[in-house]
Amino acid sequence: MTEMEVLKLALTKEESAIKGYQEMLISYPSLTELLSFLVTEEQKHKKLIENKITELSCC
């Protein structure tokens, strides 16, 4: 597996986690604070991975 393949897989996992937490927000409003925090963290991870993909793509 290449670095780019690993990053793309990681990106898919982050996107899946974001979607899962967002879906849980609807079903578990009492956990809004925690789930919102987790969504934000996953979005940060996603951005880091996207930046690395961009960095590796340009060279």
C-alpha positions as CSV (number, residue, x, y, z in Angstrom):
1,M,0.0,0.0,0.0
2,T,1.4,3.4,-0.9
3,E,1.4,6.5,1.3
4,M,-1.3,8.0,-0.8
5,E,-3.5,4.9,-0.5
6,V,-3.1,5.0,3.3
7,L,-4.0,8.6,3.5
8,K,-7.1,8.1,1.3
9,L,-8.2,5.2,3.5
10,A,-7.6,7.3,6.6
11,L,-9.7,10.1,5.0
12,T,-12.5,7.7,4.3
13,K,-12.4,6.6,8.0
14,E,-12.5,10.2,9.2
15,E,-15.5,11.0,7.0
16,S,-17.3,7.9,8.2
17,A,-16.7,8.9,11.8
18,I,-18.0,12.4,11.2
19,K,-21.1,11.0,9.6
20,G,-21.6,8.5,12.4
21,Y,-21.3,11.2,15.2
22,Q,-23.6,13.5,13.3
23,E,-26.2,10.8,13.0
24,M,-25.9,10.0,16.7
25,L,-26.5,13.7,17.5
26,I,-30.1,13.3,16.1
27,S,-30.8,10.2,18.2
28,Y,-29.1,11.2,21.4
29,P,-29.6,15.0,22.0
30,S,-28.5,14.6,25.6
31,L,-25.0,13.9,24.3
32,T,-24.9,17.0,22.1
33,E,-21.9,18.5,23.8
34,L,-19.8,15.4,23.6
35,L,-20.8,14.4,20.1
36,S,-20.3,17.9,18.8
37,F,-16.8,17.9,20.2
38,L,-16.1,14.6,18.6
39,V,-17.3,15.9,15.2
40,T,-15.1,18.9,15.5
41,E,-12.1,16.7,16.4
42,E,-12.7,14.4,13.4
43,Q,-13.0,17.4,11.1
44,K,-9.6,18.6,12.3
45,H,-8.1,15.1,11.6
46,K,-9.8,15.2,8.2
47,K,-8.2,18.5,7.4
48,L,-4.8,17.3,8.4
49,I,-5.1,14.3,6.1
50,E,-6.3,16.5,3.2
51,N,-3.4,18.8,3.7
52,K,-1.0,15.9,3.6
53,I,-2.6,14.6,0.5
54,T,-2.3,18.0,-1.2
55,E,1.3,18.2,-0.1
56,L,2.2,14.8,-1.5
57,S,0.3,15.5,-4.7
58,C,2.0,18.7,-5.7
59,C,5.6,17.2,-5.7
